[in-house]
C-alpha cells in the first residue's frame, strides 16, 4: 500500500514568494510553445528547471539550480511538512465555483507490480527518457504528479480545512484557477496523514511519465544506498486527492494526424467500412456537439466537420485479444480501428510517431487542420472516472493521453529533493 513522507521542500525565498504567480509554470507536458516563450523571459521562473533550454538542457538546469541555491533564491524548509493544496475553479460556461482539495507529499515510487500505485495510461518513451535525464542531473522534482485515493471517512479533511485558513501562497494561475497552498508542520498531524494513507492504493490521475522516471531512477540508485533506511531516490512528489467528496473533472484530449500523403477518398472509403459518416458543417460546428452515443467522434478535415459513429454490429472485430474492460472504451476502439487498422500505426508506433499528436484545445485542433499543418483531427468525448478506476483495478492500461484531469497541478510552488544529504531526516517519528 501507499507509503508517504512529508517533504523537506525547497521553495522560493520569502520576498520572491510574495510574487509566486510570476514564478510558477504549467506542467512540462501541457505548457504550450507560446507559454514557454513568455515564461522564459523571467530568469527566475521555474520553467527553467522543468523545461530547460540550451544545447545540453539537463546540465543547464543543474547549473542553474546550484546557482539559485547558492544565491538564496531557493531556500530549503528546516523540517518536513505536508503541503495542503486547494484549487478553486469554474468549468467553461458555468458560474458555480468548485474546489478540489488535497495535499502534496512524497510517495514511495513503487513498481507497478507492487500494486500501491495504479496506472491507467501508456506512456511515450521519449518523454520518460527526458524526465529521467533531468532527474538524474538536477536531483530535484519541480512539479507534483496527481494521485487519487479513496477514504470514505474523509479522515484528513478537517486538517486540510484548518490548514488552508493560513495560506503560504494564494494566486491565480494560467488556467484561471485560484491556487492556495498551506503547510502542516505538526509531527502528530503528519503522522495521521502517514497512517491514513498506509492502507490505501493510489490511482495515478496525471504524471505517468514523471513517475515512470522516478521508478527508473530509484532502481538506478538502489545499489548506492543498500544500508540506508530512508533513501531520497525512492520517493516521488505527488499531489493526492480523495475521490470521496471532491470535484474531479476529466476533460477530453483530441487527436491530430499529420500524415500528408493520406488521400481523402481512400481514407473515407476505409473509414466508412467501420463508421457511419455524417457531414455536420463547418469545422467549428463540433465545438457545441454533444456525443451522446457510445463510440462516436468528431472528425475535422480541411474546413468541414463530420460526426462518425461506429457500426456496433462489427464490435466482435475490435481488438478481440483485449479484455472487455478495455474493448468497450471509446479511445481503445478509436486507436485500434482508425490508427492501427486504417492508418497502419501499431500500438508501439502510436506511442512514438511524430504523425500523431494530442491536443485538449478544440480551437487549436481547428487551426492546425484549416491551416494545413494537420491532415485531420479527431474530436473525442471525456472518459468517466468510474472507467478510469475500473481500468486501474484491472491492471490494464489505456492508450496514451486518454485522460485530462482538470485543473492541472501547478509547478514551481515547491520542489522536492532526491539528493540524499538534503533529504536526510528522522522520518521514524512519523511511523511510531
Rosetta blueprint (number, residue, H / E / L):
1 X L
2 X L
3 X L
4 X E
5 X E
6 X L
7 X E
8 X L
9 X L
10 X E
11 X E
12 X E
13 X L
14 X H
15 X H
16 X H
17 X H
18 X L
19 X L
20 X H
21 X H
22 X H
23 X L
24 X L
25 X E
26 X L
27 X L
28 X L
29 X L
30 X L
31 X L
32 X L
33 X H
34 X H
35 X H
36 X H
37 X H
38 X H
39 X H
40 X H
41 X L
42 X L
43 X L
44 X L
45 X L
46 X L
47 X H
48 X H
49 X H
50 X H
51 X L
52 X L
53 X L
54 X L
55 X L
56 X L
57 X H
58 X H
59 X H
60 X H
61 X H
62 X H
63 X H
64 X H
65 X H
66 X H
67 X H
68 X H
69 X H
70 X H
71 X L
72 X L
73 X L
74 X E
75 X E
76 X E
77 X L
78 X L
79 X L
80 X L
81 X E
82 X E
83 X E
84 X E
85 X E
86 X E
87 X E
88 X E
89 X E
90 X L
91 X L
92 X L
93 X L
94 X L
95 X L
96 X L
97 X L
98 X E
99 X E
100 X E
101 X E
102 X E
103 X E
104 X E
105 X E
106 X E
107 X E
108 X E
109 X L
110 X L
111 X L
112 X H
113 X H
114 X H
115 X L
116 X L
117 X E
118 X E
119 X L
120 X L
121 X E
122 X L
123 X L
124 X L
125 X H
126 X H
127 X H
128 X H
129 X H
130 X H
131 X H
132 X H
133 X H
134 X H
135 X H
136 X H
137 X H
138 X H
139 X L
140 X E
141 X E
142 X L
143 X L
144 X L
145 X E
146 X E
147 X E
148 X E
149 X E
150 X L
151 X L
152 X L
153 X L
154 X L
155 X L
156 X L
157 X H
158 X H
159 X H
160 X H
161 X H
162 X H
163 X H
164 X L
165 X L
166 X L
167 X L
168 X L
169 X E
170 X E
171 X E
172 X E
173 X L
174 X L
175 X L
176 X L
177 X L
178 X E
179 X E
180 X E
181 X E
182 X E
183 X E
184 X E
185 X L
186 X L
187 X H
188 X H
189 X H
190 X H
191 X H
192 X H
193 X H
194 X H
195 X H
196 X H
197 X H
198 X L
199 X L
200 X L
201 X L
202 X E
203 X E
204 X E
205 X E
206 X E
207 X L
208 X H
209 X H
210 X H
211 X H
212 X H
213 X H
214 X H
215 X H
216 X H
217 X H
218 X H
219 X H
220 X H
221 X H
222 X H
223 X H
224 X H
225 X H
226 X L
227 X L
228 X L
229 X L
230 X L
231 X L
232 X H
233 X H
234 X H
235 X E
236 X E
237 X E
238 X E
239 X E
240 X E
241 X E
242 X E
243 X L
244 X L
245 X L
246 X L
247 X L
248 X L
249 X E
250 X E
251 X E
252 X L
253 X L
254 X E
255 X E
256 X E
257 X E
258 X L
259 X L
260 X L
261 X L
262 X L
263 X L
264 X H
265 X H
266 X H
267 X H
268 X H
269 X H
270 X H
271 X H
272 X H
273 X L
274 X L
275 X E
276 X E
277 X E
278 X E
279 X E
280 X E
281 X E
282 X E
283 X H
284 X H
285 X H
286 X H
287 X H
288 X H
289 X L
290 X L
291 X L
292 X L
293 X L
294 X L
295 X L
296 X E
297 X E
298 X E
299 X E
300 X E
301 X E
302 X L
303 X L
304 X E
305 X E
306 X E
307 X E
308 X E
309 X E
310 X E
311 X L
312 X H
313 X H
314 X H
315 X H
316 X H
317 X H
318 X L
319 X L
320 X L
321 X L
322 X L
323 X L
324 X H
325 X H
326 X H
327 X H
328 X L
329 X L
330 X H
331 X H
332 X H
333 X H
334 X H
335 X H
336 X H
337 X H
338 X H
339 X H
340 X H
341 X H
342 X H
343 X L
344 X L
345 X L
346 X L
347 X H
348 X H
349 X H
350 X H
351 X H
352 X H
353 X L
354 X L
355 X L
356 X E
357 X E
358 X E
359 X E
360 X L
361 X L
362 X H
363 X H
364 X H
365 X H
366 X H
367 X H
368 X H
369 X H
370 X H
371 X L
372 X L
373 X L
374 X L
375 X L
376 X E
377 X E
378 X E
379 X E
380 X L
381 X L
382 X L
383 X L
384 X L
385 X H
386 X H
387 X H
388 X H
389 X H
390 X H
391 X H
392 X H
393 X H
394 X H
395 X L
396 X L
397 X L
398 X E
399 X L
400 X L
401 X L
402 X L
403 X L
404 X E
405 X E
406 X E
407 X L
408 X L
409 X L
410 X L
411 X E
412 X L
413 X L
414 X L
415 X E
416 X E
417 X E
418 X L
419 X L
420 X H
421 X H
422 X H
423 X H
424 X L
425 X L
426 X L
427 X H
428 X H
429 X H
430 X H
431 X L
432 X L
